[in-house]
């Protein structure tokens, strides 16, 4: 995963080519490439996804699972996972544009994820200091 870009590698059953679908989170548009055209880029930028597809291994997820945030019900977790967001760290790092593209309540989910992670890691919010 690179930033807010997600990929999906799959086989074109009709032509037998491996294809790569690239998507920016929150954007309904996707771009599809033949793997042969972008293989070196995919190996470099998305090694876990590349290895998972070709070696049939599950992509290891680093971070806090979505299910730890109790305000996310199963339907919302499934929605995020479909969009390639599988950890609270990924959710908390979404841009405003990505949040708006995914739906009106995603900003609230991002805020809840940030607060949960700050509490989990004992990070205090920055305090504003006024001028006297």
C-alpha positions in Angstrom: 0.0 0.0 0.0 1.3 3.4 -1.0 -0.4 6.3 0.7 -4.1 6.3 -0.2 -3.6 4.1 -3.2 -4.9 0.5 -3.1 -4.4 -2.2 -5.7 -6.1 -5.4 -6.5 -4.4 -8.0 -8.6 -6.5 -10.6 -10.5 -6.5 -12.8 -13.6 -8.5 -11.8 -16.7 -10.1 -15.2 -17.3 -10.9 -14.5 -20.9 -7.4 -13.5 -22.0 -5.4 -15.1 -19.3 -3.5 -12.0 -18.3 -2.8 -10.9 -14.8 -4.3 -7.4 -14.3 -3.7 -4.7 -11.7 -6.5 -2.4 -10.6 -5.3 0.8 -9.0 -7.7 2.9 -6.9 -7.4 6.1 -4.9 -9.4 5.7 -1.7 -12.6 7.7 -1.9 -12.4 8.0 -5.7 -14.9 5.9 -7.6 -12.6 5.7 -10.6 -10.0 3.0 -11.1 -7.2 2.3 -13.6 -6.5 -1.2 -14.8 -3.1 -2.2 -16.2 -1.7 -5.5 -17.5 0.8 -6.8 -14.9 3.4 -7.1 -17.6 3.3 -3.3 -18.1 3.7 -2.3 -14.4 5.3 -5.4 -12.7 8.5 -3.7 -11.5 6.5 -0.8 -10.0 4.1 -3.2 -8.3 7.0 -5.3 -6.9 8.6 -2.1 -5.5 5.6 -0.2 -4.2 3.2 -3.0 -3.2 5.5 -6.0 -2.4 3.0 -7.6 0.1 0.2 -7.6 -2.4 2.4 -8.8 -5.2 3.8 -11.7 -3.0 0.3 -12.5 -1.7 -1.1 -12.9 -5.3 1.8 -14.9 -6.7 2.7 -16.9 -3.7 -0.9 -17.3 -2.5 -0.1 -16.0 0.9 -2.3 -13.8 3.0 -1.1 -10.2 3.1 0.2 -9.6 6.6 -1.5 -6.6 8.3 0.5 -4.4 10.6 -1.5 -2.3 12.9 -4.5 -2.2 15.0 -7.5 -4.2 13.6 -10.6 -2.3 12.9 -12.6 -4.5 15.3 -10.9 -2.9 18.3 -12.8 0.3 17.7 -16.2 -0.5 19.2 -18.0 2.3 17.4 -17.4 0.5 14.1 -20.1 -2.2 13.5 -19.5 -5.2 11.3 -21.1 -3.6 8.3 -18.9 -0.5 8.6 -15.8 -2.7 9.1 -16.7 -4.7 6.0 -17.2 -1.4 4.0 -13.7 -0.2 5.0 -12.1 -3.5 4.3 -13.6 -3.5 0.8 -12.0 -0.1 0.3 -8.6 -1.5 1.4 -8.6 0.0 4.9 -7.9 -2.8 7.3 -6.3 -1.1 10.3 -7.1 1.8 12.6 -3.8 3.4 11.6 -4.9 3.4 7.9 -8.3 4.9 8.9 -6.8 7.6 11.0 -4.4 8.6 8.2 -7.1 9.2 5.5 -7.1 12.6 3.9 -10.1 14.8 4.1 -10.7 14.2 0.4 -10.7 10.5 0.9 -13.1 10.7 3.8 -15.5 12.8 1.8 -15.3 10.4 -1.1 -16.1 7.5 1.1 -19.2 9.0 2.8 -20.4 11.6 5.2 -19.7 9.6 8.4 -16.2 8.6 7.6 -14.8 11.9 9.1 -16.4 10.8 12.4 -14.9 7.3 12.1 -11.4 8.8 11.3 -11.7 11.1 14.4 -12.7 8.1 16.6 -9.8 6.1 15.3 -7.3 8.9 16.0 -8.7 9.3 19.5 -8.6 5.6 20.1 -5.0 5.3 18.9 -3.9 8.4 21.0 -5.4 6.8 24.1 -3.9 3.4 23.4 -0.4 4.9 22.9 -0.9 7.4 25.7 -0.4 10.4 23.4 -1.7 13.7 24.7 -3.3 16.2 22.3 -1.3 19.3 21.6 -2.3 22.2 23.9 -2.7 25.6 22.5 -0.7 28.2 24.4 -2.1 31.8 24.3 0.0 35.0 24.2 -0.2 37.2 27.2 
